[in-house]
């Protein structure tokens, strides 16, 4: 990915742990690396096809002056989030916030915090078999759409499927959606659980009936195995009610463990050739 650099922008602002820092203020030095594609701008010589670094520099300056935080970590985190939310074509940003005269009583030149944040692509499975199933699935989609740092890019049709796992219950309505998110996998999982609670989900029986079930299927190319979270979803490759709607919106997305596309996994499952 291409990069646009803003280096050592000086801003007088009022951030710090000590009260006098919030009153008197001091100088901060900010550097930013903006990750984007400059190809179209380079081919057309059109600024609207790139990121206006002057506007970004002005936003950084105003953000530093208009807000007050105790920690450099908070300054960097909030600034990165706002830049990514409001800057078209910005895929990732690396920020370094320097504090030249940190009041620590030591002969140091500067202290700084440097972070890298960006957009991630995730695929979410939806399921419901209690109450108004379609309304519950749409609640899940719209609640995620309204979540700060999340953009819903595509939603599959909702498919009627038989229950999975041997528990006697009503048929399910299942779907899948593709999102773009600033949330980490654990933050996204927490938000999905909150949305399930909004739909009055009760976790009583494994694979049992539920008003709304939201699962992370894929998150970029991440492979994560923890007690509470497995990415890719540990059984997605053998569930047609997951793969069918996923194939509607992303047939060529690739499973990072099996190195097969969603379409290939579904074809193998339907042929009875899954591993």
C-alpha positions, 0 to 999 in steps of 0.5 A: 500500500502507498504512503503519504507522510506528515512529519513533525507537525508542531502543535501547542495543546493542553494534554497531560496527567498534571493539572498545570499541563491542562491549563498552561499547555505545551508543545507536541510534535505529531507525525502521521503515515497515511496508507492509501492507494495513490495509483489513480491520483498519479494517473489522473493528476487529480487531488480528489483521487488521493488524500489531501495532506493539508486538510489532514494536517489541519484536522490534526492541529484542531483535534489537538487544540480542541481536546484535552486528554491525560495520556498520549495513548488516549490522544493517539487512539482517538485521533487515529479513530477520527482520521479513519472515520472521516478521511475518504480513501484512508485504509490505515494510519500510523501516528506518533505523538511526541512530547518534547518536555515531559515533566518527569525530572529526567534529562530526556529529549522527548517521549512519544507514543506510536500506534498503527490502526486501520480498517479490517474486513470481517464476515459475520454469520446470522441466525434466528429461530425464535420470534420474528426471525427476519425482524431479529436478523434485520435488527442484527444488521442495523445494530451493527450498521449503527455501531461506530467504527463498523460499516456493513458492506453486503448482506446475503439473502436470508435462507430457511435451514434445518436445525443443527446439532441434534436439538429438536426445535423450529427451522432457522433463518440464516444469513451472512454479512460482510463488514468493514470495522475498526474494532479488534476481534475481541471488541467485535465479539463483545459488540455482537454479544451486546446486540444478541442481548438487545434481541433477548438472546438466552444462552441455555442449550448449546445449538439450541433455539435463539432469537439471534445468533451472531458469529465471526466467521472470518477477520482479514486473514487472522488465525486465532484460537482462544477459549472464547474466540476462534477465527476462522469459525471452527466449524464453518467449513462443514455448515452449509447454512453458513457457507451458502449465504457466505457464497452469495456475498463472497464466494472467493473469500479464502479460508486462511487455514484450509486455503480454499474459497467459500465456494470450494468449501461449499462444493466439497461439503455438498459432494460429501468430500469435506475433510 
